Amino acid sequence: MPVLLQSDNTLYLGIGNKIITVNLNNGDSECHDLPPINLPENRSKAQEDLFQEVPIITTISASKNGTLLVVSTHNRQVVTYNTKNLLPLSNFIITRAASKICFDNSNNVIVADKTGDAYLYKQDQEPSLLLGHLSMLLDIQMSPCGKFVITSDRDEKIRVSHYPNCYNILCYCLGHQEFVTNVSIVNDQLLSASGDGSICLWDYKTGNKILHIDSNKLLSDKSVETFKDVMDKDNIEVNAIPLTDMQVHEYKSGFALIAITLFQWNNVEVYEFDFKAQTISHVQKINVKDGATIVAISLGAQLSILTNDDLIVYNYVESENKFAVSALGNVIKKYEDITVKYLTKSDVSLLYKRKFDNVQDYLDRKKQRLDGK
């Protein structure tokens, strides 16, 4: 699945083994290849086979000052770049495939992996284990002060740990009923998005929940029931259509915009967060064209929506409190030979826990034993 990131006025699209940069002011774009993998010595046959595969970018992040960019791939390559010229600064292999990646305030790389661990990578040093969850990590964020690292997982938990001594847990933010796909800090408060269809606002230093917004209220009852029926056929019990992405941007003092996507729902829903009033209100539904599938979104000064055949950029019109399509044309058409095979959305249903009737299996075996006597 492609990944998007906006830093200042540049949009970074990680797709396959390429990074496409788009100037959001004029639409100029460039395509950059990932550098070759620096293969480790004494690698196993399985590693050799993995490293021979064409790398596919799975995560992307920028440093807080916007000077550095980091990407990771499905075959465990991590590359950091100088955003000024997009020249590689480091290129190394990590222990396990990353689910999310970020910088700390000293521009060291923190990798959250699919086994539930988070590692700190400092230049020219061996990686050190920061923390571990009992399930897959889905997002990781560093607090603005640099004193805390926030992680979310497949088991509905949000953990706030002291940094860098992450064995010292400050608190948990508990209340979601399904996996937590995204966490984001704004106004020194935490926003989270979950597979239970909700957005929550937290005081992350105490673990107290301030607000709970049910995004499924924007949907028809029929849409939710249809999704439940489809999931039930795969032995997945759900109560809501899950949020698949959440992007947050403080667009003026005291206010932030929140853009979300829901699984198999081809609209982007936009909310406004009022810091002083501590309210989150829905302000806009952005429809993509019929038949298009939303692959990824990114929110900064502009909202970018990547679909399976287009990249649409929206400018925020403050006087109307809504986004309007910008004058930029389809900037990725010239990269169609690169993008077409990768423009697919990930399947969030894999994050659900399946239900199994273990009791019935036990009763059947017990009956067989009794009948055999």
One Martini backbone bead per residue (centre of mass of N, CA, C, O) as a GRO file, in nm:
protein
  373
    1MET     BB    1   0.094   0.037   0.024
    2PRO     BB    2   0.080   0.351  -0.003
    3VAL     BB    3   0.246   0.658   0.109
    4LEU     BB    4   0.182   0.967   0.287
    5LEU     BB    5   0.351   1.302   0.304
    6GLN     BB    6   0.346   1.620   0.467
    7SER     BB    7   0.603   1.885   0.420
    8ASP     BB    8   0.500   2.159   0.405
    9ASN     BB    9   0.501   2.187   0.037
   10THR     BB   10   0.556   1.872   0.047
   11LEU     BB   11   0.493   1.568  -0.123
   12TYR     BB   12   0.513   1.226  -0.017
   13LEU     BB   13   0.546   0.930  -0.226
   14GLY     BB   14   0.530   0.595  -0.133
   15ILE     BB   15   0.615   0.362  -0.405
   16GLY     BB   16   0.748   0.100  -0.375
   17ASN     BB   17   1.089   0.203  -0.474
   18LYS     BB   18   0.959   0.500  -0.451
   19ILE     BB   19   0.994   0.865  -0.451
   20ILE     BB   20   0.746   1.111  -0.473
   21THR     BB   21   0.765   1.453  -0.543
   22VAL     BB   22   0.543   1.734  -0.451
   23ASN     BB   23   0.463   2.051  -0.543
   24LEU     BB   24   0.189   2.229  -0.404
   25ASN     BB   25   0.218   2.501  -0.574
   26ASN     BB   26   0.292   2.370  -0.894
   27GLY     BB   27   0.333   2.035  -0.941
   28ASP     BB   28   0.606   1.955  -0.918
   29SER     BB   29   0.806   1.658  -1.002
   30GLU     BB   30   0.977   1.366  -0.853
   31CYS     BB   31   1.190   1.071  -0.890
   32HIS     BB   32   1.302   0.824  -0.644
   33ASP     BB   33   1.532   0.592  -0.563
   34LEU     BB   34   1.624   0.348  -0.387
   35PRO     BB   35   1.875   0.227  -0.243
   36PRO     BB   36   2.065  -0.015  -0.201
   37ILE     BB   37   2.112  -0.279  -0.011
   38ASN     BB   38   2.278  -0.342   0.291
   39LEU     BB   39   2.418  -0.628   0.333
   40PRO     BB   40   2.455  -0.859   0.556
   41GLU     BB   41   2.640  -1.059   0.723
   42ASN     BB   42   2.564  -1.382   0.767
   43ARG     BB   43   2.327  -1.466   0.598
   44SER     BB   44   2.053  -1.619   0.529
   45LYS     BB   45   1.853  -1.765   0.301
   46ALA     BB   46   1.596  -1.609   0.376
   47GLN     BB   47   1.731  -1.332   0.363
   48GLU     BB   48   1.830  -1.345   0.077
   49ASP     BB   49   1.546  -1.364  -0.049
   50LEU     BB   50   1.434  -1.100   0.070
   51PHE     BB   51   1.661  -0.904  -0.050
   52GLN     BB   52   1.582  -0.974  -0.357
   53GLU     BB   53   1.353  -0.812  -0.329
   54VAL     BB   54   1.152  -0.565  -0.408
   55PRO     BB   55   1.109  -0.288  -0.254
   56ILE     BB   56   0.848  -0.178  -0.019
   57ILE     BB   57   0.695   0.088   0.088
   58THR     BB   58   0.533   0.135   0.428
   59THR     BB   59   0.688   0.387   0.557
   60ILE     BB   60   0.660   0.740   0.677
   61SER     BB   61   0.874   1.018   0.794
   62ALA     BB   62   0.925   1.319   0.988
   63SER     BB   63   1.073   1.558   1.124
   64LYS     BB   64   0.989   1.830   1.311
   65ASN     BB   65   1.173   2.029   1.116
   66GLY     BB   66   1.181   1.889   0.811
   67THR     BB   67   1.490   1.777   0.734
   68LEU     BB   68   1.381   1.477   0.767
   69LEU     BB   69   1.364   1.145   0.621
   70VAL     BB   70   1.176   0.829   0.657
   71VAL     BB   71   1.205   0.487   0.541
   72SER     BB   72   1.032   0.173   0.496
   73THR     BB   73   1.031  -0.181   0.433
   74HIS     BB   74   0.933  -0.509   0.394
   75ASN     BB   75   1.268  -0.584   0.390
   76ARG     BB   76   1.405  -0.386   0.627
   77GLN     BB   77   1.454  -0.113   0.508
   78VAL     BB   78   1.638   0.192   0.600
   79VAL     BB   79   1.591   0.543   0.508
   80THR     BB   80   1.761   0.848   0.520
   81TYR     BB   81   1.691   1.204   0.461
   82ASN     BB   82   1.741   1.497   0.292
   83THR     BB   83   1.495   1.725   0.203
   84LYS     BB   84   1.648   1.924   0.018
   85ASN     BB   85   1.768   1.663  -0.191
   86LEU     BB   86   1.721   1.355  -0.133
   87LEU     BB   87   1.965   1.240   0.023
   88PRO     BB   88   2.124   0.989   0.157
   89LEU     BB   89   2.237   0.921   0.501
   90SER     BB   90   2.102   0.633   0.552
   91ASN     BB   91   2.151   0.255   0.536
   92PHE     BB   92   1.951  -0.005   0.679
   93ILE     BB   93   1.892  -0.290   0.883
   94ILE     BB   94   1.633  -0.447   1.042
   95THR     BB   95   1.504  -0.694   1.236
   96ARG     BB   96   1.205  -0.597   1.167
   97ALA     BB   97   0.926  -0.519   1.039
   98ALA     BB   98   0.765  -0.226   0.996
   99SER     BB   99   0.477  -0.033   1.095
  100LYS     BB  100   0.636   0.212   1.231
  101ILE     BB  101   0.789   0.550   1.216
  102CYS     BB  102   1.029   0.770   1.392
  103PHE     BB  103   1.132   1.060   1.555
  104ASP     BB  104   1.313   1.213   1.767
  105ASN     BB  105   1.441   1.515   1.900
  106SER     BB  106   1.743   1.395   1.790
  107ASN     BB  107   1.698   1.221   1.517
  108ASN     BB  108   1.621   0.950   1.595
  109VAL     BB  109   1.525   0.619   1.530
  110ILE     BB  110   1.193   0.476   1.554
  111VAL     BB  111   1.081   0.132   1.572
  112ALA     BB  112   0.778  -0.024   1.490
  113ASP     BB  113   0.671  -0.353   1.511
  114LYS     BB  114   0.487  -0.656   1.437
  115THR     BB  115   0.559  -0.782   1.742
  116GLY     BB  116   0.563  -0.511   1.958
  117ASP     BB  117   0.827  -0.357   1.911
  118ALA     BB  118   1.072  -0.103   2.014
  119TYR     BB  119   1.338   0.073   1.846
  120LEU     BB  120   1.661   0.221   1.877
  121TYR     BB  121   1.836   0.429   1.628
  122LYS     BB  122   2.170   0.498   1.624
  123GLN     BB  123   2.435   0.619   1.498
  124ASP     BB  124   2.668   0.367   1.502
  125GLN     BB  125   2.462   0.176   1.659
  126GLU     BB  126   2.310  -0.041   1.834
  127PRO     BB  127   2.018  -0.151   1.890
  128SER     BB  128   1.749  -0.062   2.119
  129LEU     BB  129   1.524  -0.160   2.349
  130LEU     BB  130   1.233   0.003   2.463
  131LEU     BB  131   0.967  -0.182   2.396
  132GLY     BB  132   0.664  -0.391   2.471
  133HIS     BB  133   0.414  -0.576   2.323
  134LEU     BB  134   0.157  -0.834   2.272
  135SER     BB  135   0.118  -0.670   2.002
  136MET     BB  136   0.078  -0.504   1.733
  137LEU     BB  137   0.206  -0.222   1.609
  138LEU     BB  138   0.041   0.083   1.462
  139ASP     BB  139   0.170   0.323   1.643
  140ILE     BB  140   0.397   0.621   1.671
  141GLN     BB  141   0.482   0.881   1.919
  142MET     BB  142   0.618   1.194   1.995
  143SER     BB  143   0.644   1.420   2.211
  144PRO     BB  144   0.715   1.752   2.204
  145CYS     BB  145   0.915   1.728   2.463
  146GLY     BB  146   1.052   1.420   2.454
  147LYS     BB  147   0.945   1.240   2.725
  148PHE     BB  148   0.743   1.076   2.528
  149VAL     BB  149   0.597   0.762   2.422
  150ILE     BB  150   0.349   0.660   2.183
  151THR     BB  151   0.149   0.359   2.174
  152SER     BB  152  -0.023   0.135   1.948
  153ASP     BB  153  -0.259  -0.145   1.919
  154ARG     BB  154  -0.445  -0.439   1.853
  155ASP     BB  155  -0.545  -0.433   2.182
  156GLU     BB  156  -0.666  -0.125   2.242
  157LYS     BB  157  -0.393   0.014   2.316
  158ILE     BB  158  -0.247   0.293   2.502
  159ARG     BB  159   0.093   0.391   2.550
  160VAL     BB  160   0.276   0.573   2.807
  161SER     BB  161   0.623   0.654   2.790
  162HIS     BB  162   0.912   0.701   2.899
  163TYR     BB  163   1.192   0.902   2.773
  164PRO     BB  164   1.409   0.633   2.725
  165ASN     BB  165   1.264   0.488   2.984
  166CYS     BB  166   1.016   0.270   2.888
  167TYR     BB  167   0.972   0.093   3.150
  168ASN     BB  168   0.841   0.367   3.232
  169ILE     BB  169   0.509   0.395   3.294
  170LEU     BB  170   0.271   0.634   3.302
  171CYS     BB  171   0.024   0.523   3.104
  172TYR     BB  172  -0.308   0.445   3.004
  173CYS     BB  173  -0.532   0.450   2.717
  174LEU     BB  174  -0.859   0.348   2.792
  175GLY     BB  175  -1.164   0.249   2.558
  176HIS     BB  176  -1.126   0.090   2.330
  177GLN     BB  177  -1.263  -0.197   2.128
  178GLU     BB  178  -1.026  -0.169   1.923
  179PHE     BB  179  -0.799  -0.112   1.728
  180VAL     BB  180  -0.523   0.130   1.701
  181THR     BB  181  -0.427   0.310   1.420
  182ASN     BB  182  -0.411   0.615   1.554
  183VAL     BB  183  -0.181   0.875   1.663
  184SER     BB  184  -0.212   1.225   1.787
  185ILE     BB  185  -0.058   1.539   1.856
  186VAL     BB  186  -0.248   1.819   2.001
  187ASN     BB  187  -0.224   2.051   2.229
  188ASP     BB  188  -0.115   1.831   2.430
  189GLN     BB  189  -0.298   1.612   2.293
  190LEU     BB  190  -0.480   1.309   2.226
  191LEU     BB  191  -0.540   1.136   1.925
  192SER     BB  192  -0.770   0.870   1.824
  193ALA     BB  193  -0.800   0.573   1.614
  194SER     BB  194  -1.049   0.310   1.536
  195GLY     BB  195  -1.211   0.000   1.481
  196ASP     BB  196  -1.477   0.124   1.643
  197GLY     BB  197  -1.527   0.420   1.492
  198SER     BB  198  -1.343   0.613   1.671
  199ILE     BB  199  -1.277   0.924   1.834
  200CYS     BB  200  -1.022   1.030   2.067
  201LEU     BB  201  -0.969   1.232   2.359
  202TRP     BB  202  -0.662   1.297   2.549
  203ASP     BB  203  -0.495   1.283   2.854
  204TYR     BB  204  -0.180   1.142   2.832
  205LYS     BB  205  -0.076   1.202   3.143
  206THR     BB  206  -0.345   1.032   3.275
  207GLY     BB  207  -0.564   0.869   3.074
  208ASN     BB  208  -0.791   1.062   3.013
  209LYS     BB  209  -1.105   1.096   2.879
  210ILE     BB  210  -1.270   1.359   2.699
  211LEU     BB  211  -1.350   1.231   2.410
  212HIS     BB  212  -1.626   1.088   2.198
  213ILE     BB  213  -1.638   0.986   1.850
  214ASP     BB  214  -1.888   0.870   1.625
  215SER     BB  215  -1.844   0.812   1.288
  216ASN     BB  216  -2.098   0.622   1.222
  217LYS     BB  217  -2.317   0.855   1.225
  218LEU     BB  218  -2.255   0.925   0.913
  219LEU     BB  219  -2.394   0.662   0.864
  220SER     BB  220  -2.578   0.418   0.766
  221ASP     BB  221  -2.728   0.145   0.894
  222LYS     BB  222  -2.691  -0.029   0.640
  223SER     BB  223  -2.381  -0.012   0.615
  224VAL     BB  224  -2.317  -0.146   0.887
  225GLU     BB  225  -2.478  -0.410   0.849
  226THR     BB  226  -2.333  -0.505   0.595
  227PHE     BB  227  -2.053  -0.525   0.724
  228LYS     BB  228  -2.127  -0.732   0.940
  229ASP     BB  229  -2.209  -0.958   0.743
  230VAL     BB  230  -1.937  -0.987   0.599
  231MET     BB  231  -1.764  -1.051   0.856
  232ASP     BB  232  -1.924  -1.302   0.956
  233LYS     BB  233  -1.827  -1.492   0.720
  234ASP     BB  234  -1.519  -1.455   0.867
  235ASN     BB  235  -1.546  -1.467   1.180
  236ILE     BB  236  -1.624  -1.150   1.237
  237GLU     BB  237  -1.683  -0.940   1.510
  238VAL     BB  238  -1.880  -0.643   1.474
  239ASN     BB  239  -1.992  -0.278   1.542
  240ALA     BB  240  -1.811  -0.133   1.315
  241ILE     BB  241  -1.665   0.088   1.110
  242PRO     BB  242  -1.344   0.137   1.050
  243LEU     BB  243  -1.068   0.316   1.098
  244THR     BB  244  -0.779   0.374   0.875
  245ASP     BB  245  -0.746   0.700   0.905
  246MET     BB  246  -0.553   0.982   1.056
  247GLN     BB  247  -0.540   1.341   1.017
  248VAL     BB  248  -0.349   1.623   1.153
  249HIS     BB  249  -0.409   1.996   1.167
  250GLU     BB  250  -0.285   2.305   1.264
  251TYR     BB  251  -0.427   2.595   1.108
  252LYS     BB  252  -0.476   2.751   1.385
  253SER     BB  253  -0.516   2.911   1.660
  254GLY     BB  254  -0.708   2.667   1.840
  255PHE     BB  255  -0.705   2.485   1.565
  256ALA     BB  256  -0.812   2.170   1.411
  257LEU     BB  257  -0.778   1.924   1.167
  258ILE     BB  258  -0.970   1.623   1.077
  259ALA     BB  259  -0.888   1.333   0.887
  260ILE     BB  260  -1.090   1.058   0.762
  261THR     BB  261  -1.110   0.701   0.720
  262LEU     BB  262  -1.307   0.430   0.598
  263PHE     BB  263  -1.385   0.121   0.541
  264GLN     BB  264  -1.506   0.113   0.225
  265TRP     BB  265  -1.516   0.446   0.228
  266ASN     BB  266  -1.537   0.700  -0.036
  267ASN     BB  267  -1.460   0.912   0.201
  268VAL     BB  268  -1.383   1.224   0.354
  269GLU     BB  269  -1.371   1.318   0.687
  270VAL     BB  270  -1.426   1.640   0.850
  271TYR     BB  271  -1.285   1.795   1.134
  272GLU     BB  272  -1.312   2.014   1.426
  273PHE     BB  273  -1.079   2.142   1.670
  274ASP     BB  274  -1.150   2.296   1.980
  275PHE     BB  275  -0.951   2.376   2.236
  276LYS     BB  276  -1.121   2.555   2.433
  277ALA     BB  277  -1.403   2.387   2.410
  278GLN     BB  278  -1.358   2.083   2.363
  279THR     BB  279  -1.434   2.026   2.046
  280ILE     BB  280  -1.585   1.801   1.793
  281SER     BB  281  -1.666   1.879   1.451
  282HIS     BB  282  -1.845   1.841   1.172
  283VAL     BB  283  -1.775   1.990   0.827
  284GLN     BB  284  -1.700   1.748   0.604
  285LYS     BB  285  -1.765   1.586   0.287
  286ILE     BB  286  -1.550   1.397   0.069
  287ASN     BB  287  -1.589   1.315  -0.261
  288VAL     BB  288  -1.524   1.075  -0.474
  289LYS     BB  289  -1.527   0.927  -0.748
  290ASP     BB  290  -1.679   0.699  -0.905
  291GLY     BB  291  -1.495   0.394  -0.841
  292ALA     BB  292  -1.312   0.498  -0.636
  293THR     BB  293  -1.017   0.440  -0.428
  294ILE     BB  294  -0.893   0.492  -0.124
  295VAL     BB  295  -0.550   0.479  -0.020
  296ALA     BB  296  -0.459   0.782   0.072
  297ILE     BB  297  -0.369   1.036   0.320
  298SER     BB  298  -0.298   1.400   0.361
  299LEU     BB  299  -0.225   1.657   0.621
  300GLY     BB  300  -0.206   2.012   0.592
  301ALA     BB  301  -0.236   2.284   0.418
  302GLN     BB  302  -0.322   2.030   0.266
  303LEU     BB  303  -0.532   1.795   0.095
  304SER     BB  304  -0.451   1.455   0.022
  305ILE     BB  305  -0.579   1.225  -0.234
  306LEU     BB  306  -0.534   0.883  -0.289
  307THR     BB  307  -0.609   0.690  -0.557
  308ASN     BB  308  -0.631   0.437  -0.804
  309ASP     BB  309  -0.610   0.713  -1.034
  310ASP     BB  310  -0.532   0.955  -0.824
  311LEU     BB  311  -0.438   1.302  -0.733
  312ILE     BB  312  -0.587   1.504  -0.482
  313VAL     BB  313  -0.595   1.857  -0.421
  314TYR     BB  314  -0.663   2.057  -0.129
  315ASN     BB  315  -0.788   2.364  -0.021
  316TYR     BB  316  -0.827   2.579   0.242
  317VAL     BB  317  -1.133   2.762   0.321
  318GLU     BB  318  -1.188   2.957   0.583
  319SER     BB  319  -1.451   3.124   0.515
  320GLU     BB  320  -1.600   2.822   0.456
  321ASN     BB  321  -1.496   2.573   0.611
  322LYS     BB  322  -1.336   2.432   0.354
  323PHE     BB  323  -1.265   2.226   0.088
  324ALA     BB  324  -1.088   2.278  -0.228
  325VAL     BB  325  -1.000   2.229  -0.532
  326SER     BB  326  -0.725   2.249  -0.694
  327ALA     BB  327  -0.525   2.333  -0.986
  328LEU     BB  328  -0.403   2.073  -0.986
  329GLY     BB  329  -0.317   1.820  -1.155
  330ASN     BB  330  -0.230   1.504  -1.261
  331VAL     BB  331   0.082   1.426  -1.129
  332ILE     BB  332   0.081   1.088  -1.168
  333LYS     BB  333   0.050   1.007  -1.470
  334LYS     BB  334   0.364   0.989  -1.547
  335TYR     BB  335   0.367   0.730  -1.321
  336GLU     BB  336   0.187   0.485  -1.411
  337ASP     BB  337   0.400   0.252  -1.440
  338ILE     BB  338   0.446   0.256  -1.124
  339THR     BB  339   0.155   0.283  -0.974
  340VAL     BB  340  -0.061   0.072  -1.073
  341LYS     BB  341   0.044  -0.187  -0.894
  342TYR     BB  342   0.017  -0.012  -0.597
  343LEU     BB  343  -0.294   0.096  -0.604
  344THR     BB  344  -0.365  -0.024  -0.298
  345LYS     BB  345  -0.547  -0.134  -0.031
  346SER     BB  346  -0.552  -0.221   0.275
  347ASP     BB  347  -0.652  -0.490   0.502
  348VAL     BB  348  -0.805  -0.433   0.806
  349SER     BB  349  -0.934  -0.716   0.874
  350LEU     BB  350  -0.659  -0.845   0.983
  351LEU     BB  351  -0.694  -0.705   1.281
  352TYR     BB  352  -0.890  -0.901   1.355
  353LYS     BB  353  -1.051  -1.122   1.561
  354ARG     BB  354  -1.132  -1.437   1.563
  355LYS     BB  355  -1.393  -1.665   1.592
  356PHE     BB  356  -1.418  -1.956   1.816
  357ASP     BB  357  -1.563  -2.287   1.873
  358ASN     BB  358  -1.418  -2.467   2.119
  359VAL     BB  359  -1.648  -2.602   2.280
  360GLN     BB  360  -1.774  -2.777   2.059
  361ASP     BB  361  -1.523  -2.946   2.006
  362TYR     BB  362  -1.507  -3.063   2.291
  363LEU     BB  363  -1.791  -3.198   2.297
  364ASP     BB  364  -1.745  -3.388   2.057
  365ARG     BB  365  -1.502  -3.544   2.183
  366LYS     BB  366  -1.651  -3.635   2.438
  367LYS     BB  367  -1.873  -3.800   2.297
  368GLN     BB  368  -1.679  -4.001   2.159
  369ARG     BB  369  -1.566  -4.120   2.425
  370LEU     BB  370  -1.839  -4.216   2.546
  371ASP     BB  371  -1.927  -4.397   2.300
  372GLY     BB  372  -1.661  -4.589   2.332
  373LYS     BB  373  -1.748  -4.733   2.620
   0.00000   0.00000   0.00000
